[in-house]
Amino acid sequence: MTSPPKNPELRTIINRFYGRVITAWVIAALALAIGCYLSIMSGDWRWFSRSGALAVVAGIWLVSWDLRNEVRSENLDFSEPYIVKEYEKRGTKNPTRDQLDEVKELLRETMISLVRPQFSRNELRIVALGTIVWGFGDLMGYVLGGT
């Protein structure tokens, strides 16, 4: 496991992305838990099946956030003072505009390569889980010995 970035700006961006993923998972889990509870209490497992549809909505919300360009490199902006400070630590005083832009682009590409695959996997997992429950959740009553 890699250590968290020391740059507070990078940590903020990572936290924002993963905060969305965690929120989607919490919404999906709550929907499934409430659907399961209602099904157990009523004996009608269609409630659980319907909760799968709500889990799919949580996954679609995550996908839509991604599609609105929130996980794209042009939306990642890094402050120049941090980059200048890093250059100075390495002995380069007064980096040129080209050097600053090059480092900014490298940071953007690095962030996308770190965040994007995790984001996409979680989108797929939430939608797949919700779809399976939505399609087959009512059969849990048969599996558990009810009707």
N, C-alpha and C positions, 0 to 999 in steps of 0.2 A: 504494500500500500504506500502511495506517495504521501509525503508530508504536505500539510496545507500550505498554500502560498503565503509568503510573508507580507506581500503587498496588500494593505487593507482594501484597496480598490478591487483587486482580483477576488478576494474573499467575499466582498459584497456581491459581485456579479455571480459567483458560484452559488452563494446562498440564495440569491434571487431565483436562479434556475432550479435548484434543488428544492426550494420552498414550494415552487409550483408543482413539482412532481409529488412531494409529500402531501400537499393539499389534495391533489387528485386521488392519491391512494387512500387518504383518510375519508374523503367523500364516498369513494367506492366501497370501502370497508364498512362505513356506517350504514350505507344503503343496504348492503348484503346482511349485516347483522340485524337491522330492523326488520328486513323482509323475513329473515329466518325466525326471529322472535314472533312476528305476527303469524307466521305459518304454524309454529309450534302451538301457540295459544289458540288459534282458530281451527287447526287441523286441516287447513286449506293451503296446500303448497304452491298455489298459484301466486301467493304473495311473494314467496321467495323468487319465483320466476320473474315477477315484475321488478323486483329489486335489481335483478341483473340488467334490466333496461336502464335503470338509474346509474349503475356502475359504468355502462357503456357511455352514458352522457358525461360522466366524469372524465373518461378517457378521451372523448371527443372534445371536451373543453381544453384538455391538455394539448391535443393535436391542433386545435384552432389557435391557441396561444402561440404555438410553434409556427403555424402557417402565417400568422400576422407579422412575421419577420422578427419575432422577439429573440430567436436563437440564431440570428444571422450576424455575420461579422461587422456589418456596417452599423449595427446598434450597440456595439461594444466600443466605448470610448475610454481611453486611458489618459490621465492627466500628465501633462508634460513635466511638472515638477518632480514627480516620482522617477520618470525616465532620466531626466537630467541628473538627479541625485545618484542613480545607478551608474551612469557614465562617469560621474566624478569619483565615485568609489573605485572605479577601475582605472583612474588616472587620466581620463579625457576631460579636459576643461572646455566648456562652451561647445557642445556638439552641434553640428550643422542641422539645418531643417531636414535634409535628406536622411541623416542618421536617425533623427527623432521619428520621422515617418516610417522608416524601415523597422524600427523597434516596435512602434505601435502596430504595424501590420503583422509582425511576428507574434506579438502578444494576442492579437485578435485570432490569428490562425491557431495558435496554441489553445486558446479558450474553446474555440469551436471543436477542435479535435478532442478535447477533454469532455466537454459537456454534451455535444450532439449525439454521440452513440448511446450514452446512458439515457438521454431524453427520449430518443426514438424507441429504445427497448422498453422503457416504461410505458410509453404510449401504447405500444402493441400489447403488452402484458395486461394492462387494465382493460382495453377493449376486448381482448380475447377472453379473459375471465368473465367479464360481464356478458358477453355473447353466449358463452357456454351455459352460464347460470340462466340467462334469459330463455335459452332454447330448451334446456333440460331440467331446470330447477323444480318444476312441478312434479318431476318423477321422484324427487327425494322422498315424498310421502310413501311411494311404493317400496323404495329401498329400506326405509325405516319401519316398514310393516303397517303403515296406515293406508288410507285410500287417497 
